[in-house]
């Protein structure tokens, strides 16, 4: 469960940084329509959608890892271990 929370927090922090960057770009745009799209209502929807998406996207971390007293790790010899080693 710890790896799930860790991965979820990392993904959300990167997503929020991207949202902040796009919001700053929209606020300073000379285009009036883009400035209007930068609103609390749109931001709220994007935050809710992002949290929902990354909650589902990170589920593989809680399924693919086995917990033991030493550390959380993928099961030895599994396909998940192979893909985790690539990362």
C-alpha positions as CSV (number, residue, x, y, z in Angstrom):
1,X,0.0,0.0,0.0
2,X,2.9,2.3,0.7
3,X,4.2,2.1,-2.9
4,X,0.7,2.9,-4.2
5,X,0.4,6.0,-2.1
6,X,4.0,7.0,-3.0
7,X,3.4,6.6,-6.7
8,X,0.0,8.4,-6.5
9,X,1.5,11.4,-4.8
10,X,4.3,11.7,-7.3
11,X,2.0,11.5,-10.3
12,X,-0.4,14.0,-8.8
13,X,2.3,16.5,-8.0
14,X,3.6,16.4,-11.5
15,X,0.1,16.7,-12.9
16,X,-0.6,19.7,-10.7
17,X,2.6,21.4,-11.8
18,X,1.6,21.0,-15.4
19,X,-1.9,22.4,-14.6
20,X,-0.2,25.4,-12.9
21,X,2.0,26.0,-15.9
22,X,-0.8,25.9,-18.3
23,X,-3.0,28.1,-16.1
24,X,-0.2,30.8,-16.0
25,X,0.2,30.6,-19.7
26,X,-3.6,31.0,-20.2
27,X,-3.8,34.0,-17.8
28,X,-1.1,35.9,-19.6
29,X,-2.4,35.1,-23.1
30,X,-3.5,38.0,-25.3
31,X,-6.4,35.8,-26.4
32,X,-9.6,36.8,-24.4
33,X,-11.1,33.3,-24.8
34,X,-8.1,31.6,-23.3
35,X,-8.1,34.0,-20.3
36,X,-11.8,33.2,-19.7
37,X,-11.1,29.5,-19.6
38,X,-8.7,30.0,-16.7
39,X,-11.4,30.0,-14.0
40,X,-11.9,28.2,-10.7
41,X,-14.7,26.1,-12.2
42,X,-12.5,24.7,-14.9
43,X,-9.7,24.2,-12.4
44,X,-12.0,22.3,-10.0
45,X,-13.1,19.9,-12.8
46,X,-9.5,19.3,-14.0
47,X,-8.4,18.5,-10.4
48,X,-11.3,16.1,-9.9
49,X,-10.6,14.4,-13.2
50,X,-6.9,14.2,-12.5
51,X,-7.3,12.7,-9.1
52,X,-9.8,10.1,-10.4
53,X,-7.6,9.2,-13.4
54,X,-4.4,8.8,-11.3
55,X,-6.2,6.8,-8.6
56,X,-7.2,4.2,-11.2
57,X,-3.9,4.5,-13.1
58,X,-1.8,3.7,-9.9
59,X,-3.8,0.6,-9.0
60,X,-1.2,-1.7,-10.5
61,X,1.3,-0.7,-7.8
62,X,-0.9,-2.1,-5.0
63,X,-1.7,-5.3,-7.0
64,X,1.8,-6.1,-8.3
65,X,3.8,-5.8,-5.1
66,X,4.1,-8.2,-2.3
67,X,4.7,-7.0,1.3
68,X,7.3,-8.6,3.5
69,X,9.0,-7.3,6.7
70,X,12.1,-6.1,4.8
71,X,10.6,-4.1,1.9
72,X,7.8,-4.0,-0.7
73,X,9.0,-5.6,-3.9
74,X,7.5,-7.3,-7.0
75,X,7.2,-11.1,-6.8
76,X,10.4,-12.9,-7.9
77,X,10.2,-14.3,-11.4
78,X,7.0,-12.5,-12.3
79,X,6.3,-10.4,-15.4
80,X,5.7,-7.5,-13.1
81,X,9.3,-7.8,-11.8
82,X,10.6,-7.6,-15.4
83,X,8.6,-4.4,-16.1
84,X,9.5,-2.9,-12.8
85,X,13.3,-3.5,-13.5
86,X,13.0,-1.5,-16.8
87,X,11.7,1.5,-14.9
